[in-house]
C-alpha cells in the first residue's frame, strides 16, 4: 500500500515477539496482496536477474540487472518492509519492481517465509503511514465507495505525479490506446529544454513510459502493434533531443536503453513486417550523431530470411560508399548469424 508517494508493505499479524526485538514475517502472499498488480507482474521478469542475494537477520541486499545494474536493500522498518533501489524510480523513494523482485527472491530463498528483525534504523526513508488496523484501515473498512473516491480525488489534486501514474495505469488496464499514447508522449516529451540538472527525473519518466508500453503490448496482439508505434515515436524523441543532454549520471543511457527494450518486447508480441523492421533498425544504427543504438542481435529471431536480406542489402550499399565500413561488416556478420 502506498502513502504519500512511498511504498510500504505491511506485515500481517504473523509477527512474533522476542525479548530484544520484534521479528516480522513476510511471505510471497504478503507481497502479492500488498503490491499493485502491474508492479508485481513486472517484477516476475526480473527474478532471474537477481544476483548476489544476501539475507541477514536485519537486511536483504542484492544486485538486480535491469537496464543497468541496480543495488537493492530491504529492511523491516516501522513494522513494514522498506526498500531502497539505485534505479531512477527508486531514487524517488518508491518501492520499485527491482525491490519487489528481490523480495520475492528472498522469500523463496528463505523457504517461503522471510523473517527480519524490526528496526527503527531502516536504510530507506518511508512515509509515516498508519499500521494495519490503525485509523486509516478502520476508515477504509467502514467508508463507502463514494467517500473513498472523494478522498482519493483530494490526494490526486495535491499530487500531480501520482495522478499521472494512476491515469496511465488505468489506461493500460483498460487498453485505452489513445490515452496510453498521450501519457507516453507527455512523459517522454522534453520540449527542447532538457538539461543535465533534471536528467535523473526525466530518466524516471522515460522508464515509466517504457513500462507502460510493455504492459500495453502484454495486453495482447490487438494492442501490441500500437505499443511498437509508441516505442518508435519515443525513441525518435529521445535520440533527437535527450541524447544530446550531458549524461554525467548515466541516466540518459539507462532510459534510452529501457525504451529500446520496450520496443523489442513489443515487437516480439506484435511481430511487425520483418523487412520494415530491418530498415528501421538500420536507420537507428546509422544515426551517428546520437551515439545510442539498439542491440541488433536480439532482433535476429524476428527478422527471418527477409529481414536478414535487407541487412545484407544495406551493408552492400554502405560498402559501396565506404569499402572499409565497419558498420557494413557488422551488418553482414549479423545477417549471416555470426
C-alpha positions in Angstrom: 0.0 0.0 0.0 1.3 3.5 -0.9 1.1 6.5 1.3 2.4 9.9 0.3 4.2 8.5 -2.7 6.1 5.9 -0.7 5.6 2.2 -1.0 5.1 0.3 2.3 4.4 -3.4 2.7 2.5 -4.1 5.9 3.5 -7.3 7.6 0.4 -9.2 8.6 -0.4 -10.2 12.2 2.1 -13.1 11.9 4.7 -11.4 14.0 6.5 -12.9 17.0 8.0 -11.1 19.9 11.3 -11.7 21.5 13.0 -10.2 24.5 15.2 -7.9 22.4 13.3 -7.3 19.1 10.2 -7.8 17.1 10.6 -10.3 14.2 8.3 -9.6 11.2 7.3 -12.4 8.8 6.9 -11.7 5.1 5.6 -14.1 2.6 5.1 -14.1 -1.2 1.3 -13.8 -0.5 2.1 -10.7 1.5 3.9 -9.2 -1.5 1.2 -10.2 -3.9 -1.5 -8.7 -1.7 0.2 -5.5 -0.9 1.9 -4.7 -4.2 -0.1 -3.3 -7.1 -0.9 -5.8 -9.8 1.4 -4.4 -12.6 4.4 -3.9 -10.4 4.1 -7.4 -9.1 3.7 -8.9 -12.6 6.6 -6.9 -14.0 8.8 -8.0 -11.1 8.5 -11.6 -12.2 10.5 -10.8 -15.3 13.4 -9.8 -13.0 13.6 -12.8 -10.8 16.3 -14.4 -12.9 18.2 -11.1 -12.9 18.6 -11.0 -9.1 22.3 -11.7 -8.1 24.4 -11.6 -5.0 21.4 -12.1 -2.8 22.4 -11.9 0.9 19.9 -12.3 3.7 20.8 -11.4 7.3 18.6 -11.1 10.4 18.0 -7.4 9.7 18.6 -6.8 6.0 18.3 -8.2 2.5 20.7 -6.9 -0.2 21.1 -7.9 -3.8 22.1 -6.7 -7.3 19.3 -6.6 -10.0 20.3 -6.4 -13.6 17.8 -4.2 -15.4 18.8 -1.6 -18.0 21.7 -1.1 -15.6 22.9 -3.0 -12.5 20.9 -1.7 -9.6 21.7 -2.0 -5.9 18.7 -3.1 -3.8 18.4 -3.1 0.0 15.3 -4.3 2.0 14.8 -3.9 5.7 12.0 -4.2 8.2 11.3 -0.7 9.3 8.4 0.7 11.4 6.7 -2.8 11.1 6.9 -2.8 7.3 9.1 -4.0 4.6 11.1 -1.0 3.3 13.1 -0.9 0.2 15.8 1.2 -1.4 17.0 0.9 -5.0 19.5 2.8 -7.1 17.3 2.9 -10.2 15.8 6.3 -11.2 12.3 5.4 -9.8 13.8 4.0 -6.6 15.7 7.3 -6.2 12.2 8.9 -5.8 11.8 6.6 -2.7 9.4 4.3 -4.5 9.3 0.5 -3.8 10.1 -0.3 -7.4 9.9 -3.6 -9.4 13.5 -4.3 -8.6 12.7 -4.2 -4.8 9.7 -6.5 -5.5 11.9 -9.0 -7.4 14.4 -9.1 -4.5 11.6 -9.5 -2.0 10.2 -12.5 -3.9 13.7 -14.0 -4.4 14.4 -13.6 -0.7 11.1 -15.2 0.4 11.8 -18.2 -1.9 15.4 -18.5 -0.8 14.1 -18.5 2.9 11.7 -21.3 2.2 8.5 -19.3 1.9 8.8 -17.1 5.0 11.3 -14.2 5.2 11.9 -13.1 8.9 13.5 -9.8 9.6 14.1 -8.0 12.9 12.1 -4.8 13.0 14.3 -1.8 13.4 13.9 2.0 13.8 17.1 2.4 11.7 15.8 1.4 8.2 18.0 2.1 5.2 15.2 3.7 3.3 13.0 6.7 4.3 9.3 5.8 4.1 6.2 7.8 5.0 4.8 7.5 8.5 1.9 5.5 7.3 -0.7 4.0 9.8 -0.1 0.4 10.5 -2.6 -2.3 9.6 -5.6 -2.0 11.9 -4.9 1.6 12.8 -7.4 4.5 11.9 -6.8 4.6 8.2 -7.5 0.9 7.7 -10.5 1.2 10.0 -11.8 4.1 7.9 -11.4 2.1 4.7 -13.4 -0.8 6.3 -16.4 1.4 7.1 -16.3 4.1 4.4 -18.5 4.0 1.3 -17.1 3.8 -2.2 -18.1 7.4 -2.8 -16.3 8.6 0.3 -13.1 6.7 -0.7 -13.2 8.1 -4.2 -13.7 11.6 -3.0 -10.7 11.3 -0.6 -8.6 9.9 -3.4 -9.5 12.8 -5.6 -8.3 15.2 -3.0 -5.0 13.4 -2.7 -4.6 13.3 -6.5 -5.4 17.1 -6.8 -2.4 17.7 -4.4 0.0 15.3 -6.2 0.0 15.6 -10.0 2.7 13.0 -10.3 0.6 10.4 -8.5 -2.4 11.3 -10.6 -0.4 10.8 -13.8 0.8 7.4 -12.7 -2.7 6.3 -11.8 -4.2 7.6 -15.0 -1.5 5.8 -17.1 -2.1 2.6 -15.1 -5.8 2.8 -15.7 -5.3 3.4 -19.4 -3.1 0.3 -19.7 -5.5 -1.9 -17.7 -8.4 -0.9 -20.0 -6.3 -1.0 -23.2 -7.2 2.7 -23.9 -4.7 3.1 -26.7 -5.2 6.8 -27.2 -4.8 7.6 -23.5 -1.6 5.5 -23.3 -0.2 7.3 -26.3 -1.0 10.7 -24.8 0.5 9.7 -21.5 3.7 8.3 -23.1 4.1 11.4 -25.2 3.7 13.6 -22.1 6.3 11.6 -20.2 8.9 11.5 -22.9 8.4 14.9 -24.4 11.2 17.4 -23.4 10.2 20.4 -25.5 13.8 21.1 -26.3 14.6 22.3 -22.7 16.1 19.2 -21.1 19.4 19.7 -19.3 21.7 17.7 -17.1 20.2 19.1 -13.9 16.9 17.2 -14.4 18.4 14.2 -16.2 17.6 11.8 -13.4 14.0 12.9 -13.0 13.5 12.7 -16.7 15.0 9.3 -16.9 12.5 8.1 -14.3 9.7 9.4 -16.5 11.1 7.6 -19.6 11.3 4.3 -17.7 7.7 4.8 -16.6 6.7 5.3 -20.2 8.7 2.2 -21.3 7.0 0.1 -18.7 3.6 1.3 -19.9 4.5 0.4 -23.5 5.5 -3.1 -22.4 2.3 -3.5 -20.4 0.2 -2.4 -23.4 2.0 -4.9 -25.6 1.4 -7.6 -23.0 -2.4 -6.9 -23.2 -2.4 -8.8 -26.5 -1.7 -8.7 -30.2 -4.5 -6.2 -30.7 -2.6 -3.5 -28.8 1.0 -4.7 -29.3 1.2 -3.0 -32.7 0.3 0.3 -31.1 2.9 -0.4 -28.5 5.6 -0.8 -31.2 4.5 2.5 -32.8 4.6 4.4 -29.4 8.1 3.0 -28.7 9.3 4.1 -32.1 7.9 7.6 -31.5 9.5 7.8 -28.1 12.9 6.6 -29.4 12.8 9.3 -32.1 12.2 12.0 -29.4 15.0 10.5 -27.1 17.6 10.4 -29.9 16.7 13.8 -31.3 16.6 15.7 -28.1 17.5 13.9 -24.9 20.6 12.1 -26.2 22.3 15.5 -26.6 22.0 16.2 -22.8 25.2 15.9 -20.9 24.9 12.5 -19.2 27.1 12.8 -16.2 24.9 10.4 -14.2 24.3 7.8 -16.9 20.6 8.5 -16.6 20.2 9.2 -20.4 21.9 5.9 -21.4 19.7 3.9 -18.9 16.4 5.5 -20.0 17.2 5.1 -23.7 18.2 1.5 -23.2 14.9 1.0 -21.3 13.0 2.3 -24.3 14.9 0.1 -26.7 14.0 -2.9 -24.5 10.3 -1.8 -24.6 10.4 -1.7 -28.4 12.0 -5.1 -28.6 9.4 -6.7 -26.3 6.6 -5.1 -28.2 8.0 -6.4 -31.5 8.2 -9.9 -30.0 4.5 -9.8 -29.5 3.3 -7.8 -32.5 5.7 -9.4 -35.0 5.9 -6.5 -37.4 6.9 -6.8 -41.1 10.5 -8.2 -41.0 11.7 -6.0 -43.9 10.3 -2.8 -42.5 11.7 -3.7 -39.0 15.1 -4.3 -40.5 15.1 -1.0 -42.3 14.1 0.8 -39.1 16.9 -0.9 -37.1 19.5 0.0 -39.7 18.3 3.6 -39.6 18.9 3.7 -35.9 22.4 2.2 -36.3 23.3 4.8 -38.8 22.3 7.8 -36.6 25.9 8.6 -35.8 25.0 11.9 -34.1 23.1 10.2 -31.3 25.7 7.7 -30.1 22.9 5.3 -29.0 21.7 2.3 -30.8 19.8 -1.0 -30.1 21.4 -4.4 -29.8 20.5 -5.8 -33.3 21.5 -9.3 -32.3 18.4 -9.5 -30.1 16.2 -8.8 -33.0 17.5 -11.5 -35.3 14.9 -14.1 -34.4 12.2 -11.6 -35.6 13.8 -10.7 -38.9 13.9 -14.1 -40.6 15.3 -14.5 -44.1 13.5 -11.5 -45.5 14.8 -9.1 -42.8 18.4 -10.6 -43.0 18.3 -9.9 -46.7 17.6 -6.3 -46.0 20.6 -6.1 -43.7 22.8 -7.5 -46.5 21.5 -5.0 -49.0 22.1 -2.1 -46.6 25.6 -3.5 -45.9 26.3 -3.6 -49.6 25.2 0.0 -50.1 27.5 1.1 -47.2 30.4 -0.8 -48.7 29.9 0.8 -52.0 30.2 4.2 -50.3 33.0 3.1 -48.0 34.7 -0.2 -48.7 36.2 -0.2 -45.2 33.0 0.5 -43.4 32.9 -1.4 -40.1 29.2 -1.0 -39.8 28.8 -2.9 -43.1 30.9 -5.7 -41.7 28.8 -5.8 -38.6 25.5 -5.9 -40.6 26.9 -8.8 -42.7 28.0 -10.7 -39.6 24.6 -10.3 -38.1 22.8 -11.3 -41.3 24.9 -14.4 -41.6 24.4 -15.4 -37.9 28.0 -14.9 -37.0 
